[in-house]
Amino acid sequence: MHPAIARLIKLQSAAEEFMKVYLLMLLIGTLLTAIRFTSVTERRSEAQTQ
């Protein structure tokens, strides 16, 4: 196998791993943001009803 092709395959593999980590972090951030905003609206509605 040509060294350039081997290097390209290695870079592609590293990019795939990076993308998996990035997407996982994005998912966790989205979930935490959704939880934060939904819990804030619940607290506001409880305070207004009292």
Secondary structure, DSSP 8 states (H G I E B T S, - for coil): --HHHHHHHHHHHHHHHHHHHHHHHHHHHHHHHHHHHHHHHHHHHHHHH-
